[in-house]
Amino acid sequence: MKKTLQLPIILLTFMIILLSCVNKTSNKSIDLESKKNTVNSYNLEAGFYDVDSKNSSIEWLGKKPTGSHNGDIQLSRGSIKLDDKGMISGGKFIFNMQTINCTDLEGKPKTNIEGHLKNEDFFDVEKFPEAYFTIETIDDQKMSGILTIKNISNKITFNYTRNGPLEFKAEIQVDRTLYDIKYGSKSFFSDLGDKFIDDIITITLNPIAFKKNG
């Protein structure tokens, strides 16, 4: 009789423990999903947001064996589109190539390098005063789009971080030779020795900020 009673009791106890474990797992899944939604949602209206130039900095870096030069460049205009969760769903940016500025030099050396970067050897800003970037696809860590320089377009992909609801940082590697900028490139000139200039230009958004347009 005792053995007959013990079996249902053992089974009942086992079922209670099992149901308790299932509920804990379910609750953890709900909590994780809730946290995920909280992280990816921002208290922002859907729509377009313009670049906040006063709180943005777009920096460039070019390297060569004997050193490097760096500076910044300004946008003519730019904006992103946010969906109803406050996430980026699109955007376009127009760079003013005539604002290429070298910040690591002063006086005549500064004037010389800026003039060289703006002439036909590099960006030929008189003929191509603007460059463009259009966002095509984006998730919460990576962005892809079309970069157009000197009327030549290529797809680029880079990682970014969101530091605040409307503030972003990124480091973008651009191969200048893909845009017919071959000056000093050892990929095209084999007799340069250590006088070559790296093909890769690093563009840093440090940061780029936005504000509601209108």
C-alpha positions in Angstrom: 0.0 0.0 0.0 2.8 2.4 0.9 4.6 1.7 -2.3 1.4 2.3 -4.2 1.0 5.8 -2.6 4.7 6.7 -3.0 4.8 6.4 -6.8 2.1 9.1 -7.5 3.8 11.4 -4.9 7.2 11.0 -6.6 5.6 11.6 -10.1 3.8 14.7 -8.8 7.0 16.1 -7.2 8.9 15.5 -10.5 6.2 17.3 -12.5 6.2 20.3 -10.2 10.0 20.6 -10.5 9.8 20.3 -14.3 7.1 22.9 -14.6 9.1 25.2 -12.4 12.2 24.9 -14.6 10.1 25.5 -17.8 8.6 28.7 -16.3 12.0 30.0 -15.3 13.3 29.4 -18.8 10.2 31.1 -20.3 10.6 34.1 -18.0 14.3 34.4 -18.9 13.4 34.4 -22.6 10.7 37.1 -22.0 13.2 39.2 -20.0 15.9 38.9 -22.7 13.5 39.9 -25.4 12.2 42.8 -23.3 15.8 44.0 -22.8 16.5 43.7 -26.5 13.5 45.8 -27.4 14.5 48.4 -24.8 18.1 48.6 -26.2 16.9 49.0 -29.8 14.1 51.4 -29.2 14.5 55.2 -28.8 12.1 57.8 -27.8 12.3 59.6 -31.2 9.7 60.5 -33.8 9.8 58.7 -37.1 11.0 60.9 -40.0 14.1 62.8 -41.3 16.9 64.2 -39.1 19.5 66.6 -40.5 23.2 66.5 -39.7 24.0 68.7 -36.7 27.2 70.3 -38.1 28.1 72.1 -34.9 28.3 68.8 -33.0 29.8 66.7 -35.7 33.4 66.0 -36.8 34.4 64.2 -40.0 38.2 63.5 -39.9 40.5 62.0 -42.5 43.9 60.3 -42.2 46.4 59.5 -45.0 49.6 57.5 -44.4 52.9 56.9 -46.1 56.1 55.2 -45.0 57.7 58.4 -43.8 54.7 59.7 -41.8 51.1 60.7 -42.2 48.8 63.7 -42.6 45.3 64.3 -41.1 42.6 66.8 -41.2 38.8 67.2 -41.6 36.1 67.8 -44.2 32.7 69.4 -44.0 29.3 68.2 -45.3 27.2 70.4 -47.6 24.2 68.6 -46.1 23.1 65.2 -44.9 20.2 63.5 -43.2 19.0 60.1 -41.9 15.5 58.6 -41.9 14.4 56.9 -38.7 11.6 54.3 -38.5 8.9 54.2 -35.7 11.4 52.4 -33.4 14.0 55.1 -33.8 16.3 53.0 -35.9 18.0 54.3 -39.1 16.2 53.1 -42.3 18.0 55.3 -44.8 20.1 58.4 -45.4 22.2 60.5 -47.7 25.2 62.7 -47.2 26.9 65.3 -49.5 30.5 66.1 -48.8 31.9 69.5 -49.8 35.3 68.5 -51.2 36.5 72.1 -51.4 36.6 72.1 -47.6 39.4 69.5 -47.3 41.5 70.9 -44.4 44.9 69.7 -43.2 45.2 70.1 -39.4 48.6 68.7 -38.7 50.5 71.4 -40.6 50.6 75.2 -40.6 51.6 78.0 -43.0 53.0 77.1 -46.4 53.2 73.3 -45.9 49.5 73.3 -44.9 48.6 75.4 -48.0 50.7 73.2 -50.3 49.2 69.8 -49.1 45.7 71.2 -49.3 46.3 72.5 -52.8 47.7 69.1 -53.8 44.8 67.1 -52.4 42.4 69.4 -54.2 44.1 69.3 -57.6 43.9 66.7 -60.4 46.4 64.3 -58.7 43.8 63.6 -56.0 40.2 64.8 -55.7 40.1 67.4 -58.5 37.6 69.5 -56.5 37.1 72.1 -59.2 35.7 69.5 -61.5 34.1 67.3 -58.8 33.2 69.7 -55.9 31.0 67.1 -54.1 31.1 63.5 -53.0 28.2 61.4 -51.9 27.3 58.6 -49.6 23.8 56.9 -49.7 22.8 54.3 -47.1 21.5 51.0 -48.6 21.3 48.5 -45.7 21.9 48.8 -42.0 21.5 46.8 -38.8 22.4 47.7 -35.2 26.2 47.3 -35.9 27.0 47.5 -39.6 26.1 49.9 -42.4 26.5 49.5 -46.2 26.0 52.0 -48.9 27.2 53.6 -52.1 30.1 56.1 -51.9 30.6 58.3 -54.9 33.8 60.2 -55.5 34.8 61.9 -58.8 31.5 60.5 -60.3 32.7 56.9 -59.5 30.6 54.8 -57.3 31.5 51.8 -55.1 29.8 49.9 -52.3 31.4 50.2 -48.9 30.6 48.5 -45.6 31.7 49.5 -42.1 30.9 49.0 -38.4 29.4 51.9 -36.4 28.4 52.5 -32.8 25.4 54.5 -31.5 26.6 56.6 -28.6 23.2 58.3 -28.0 19.8 58.6 -29.7 21.2 60.9 -32.4 25.0 60.5 -32.1 27.1 57.9 -34.0 30.7 57.0 -34.4 32.5 55.0 -37.1 35.9 54.4 -38.8 35.7 53.9 -42.5 38.4 52.5 -44.7 38.3 53.9 -48.3 40.5 52.6 -51.1 41.2 55.8 -53.1 42.4 53.9 -56.2 38.9 52.6 -56.7 38.0 56.3 -57.4 40.8 56.9 -60.0 43.1 58.5 -57.4 46.3 56.7 -58.3 49.0 59.4 -57.4 51.8 57.8 -55.4 50.2 54.4 -55.3 52.6 51.4 -55.4 49.6 49.4 -56.7 50.2 51.2 -60.0 53.8 52.5 -59.9 56.4 50.0 -58.9 59.4 52.3 -58.9 58.4 54.5 -55.9 60.5 52.9 -53.3 59.5 54.3 -49.9 58.0 57.4 -51.5 54.6 55.8 -52.0 51.3 56.9 -50.3 49.0 54.3 -48.9 45.9 53.4 -51.0 43.7 53.4 -47.9 42.3 56.7 -46.5 40.7 56.4 -43.1 37.5 58.5 -42.5 36.4 58.8 -38.9 33.0 60.1 -37.8 34.0 61.5 -34.4 31.1 61.8 -34.0 28.3 62.6 -36.4 25.2 64.0 -34.8 21.7 64.8 -36.0 18.8 67.0 -35.1 15.1 67.0 -36.1 14.8 68.9 -39.4 12.5 71.8 -39.7 
